[in-house]
Amino acid sequence: MIASKAEIKALAFSNTFDMNAVKDNLIQLVEWEQVLSLFGADFYDDVVANPGTYTTLIGTYLKPYIAYNVKA
């Protein structure tokens, strides 16, 4: 996964929200439906396989995007 539960909580939820209510498969589903469809399979696979190469993209754009889509 590109974003962890802790990162998602820090970006989009209050401190009192129980992240155990959010299943890992929901986060993965958001990544596949939202990010994969935007990037295409080849680029998405490269981002997941080589996150160090895309630190700005992941930290600045993808993690907040994923967090707010999980919240929605």
N, C-alpha and C positions, 0 to 999 in steps of 0.2 A: 504494500500500500504506500502511496505517496505521503499521506498525512496520517499521523497516529491519533488515537483517541484523545490523548493529552493535548496535542496541538489543536485539534478541532475544538475541544472544550475552551482552551485559552482564547481562541479566535472568535468564537460565535456564541458561547453559552455563559451563563452566570456561574459563579463559584459554587453555588448550591445545587446545580444541576447534577444528577447522577448519570455519569457517562456509561454506567453498566446497562442502562436502559437502551443504549444504542448498540446494536449488534455489529460485529465486524463486517458481516456480509452486506449491511446497508452502506457502509463506507465504500466497500469494494464496488457495489452496484452503482453508486454515485460516480465513482471514478470511471467505470466502464461506460455508463450511459452518457455522462456529461463530458468528461475529458477525452476519452477515446474517440467519441464521435467528432469532437472538434479537431483533434490532432491527426487522426488516422492511425491505423495499427502500427505502422513502421516507426513513426515518430514517438508515439506513446510507449512502445516497447523499449525504445532507446532511452527515453527519459527514466523509465522504471529501472532499467538495467544499469544506467550510468548517471545516478543522481548528482554526483560531484561535478559533472560537466554542466549541469543545469541548475546550479544553486540559486541564482537570482530568479530564474523563471519559477522554480518550485517555491521558494520562500516568499517571494513578493506577490505572485499571482495565483499559482495553483492551490496552495494550502488554504488561503482565504476563500477562494472560489469553491473548493471542496467543502470547507467548513460550513459556509452559508447554504450550500445546496443540501447538506446533511440536515441542517436546522430546518430548512423549508420542508 
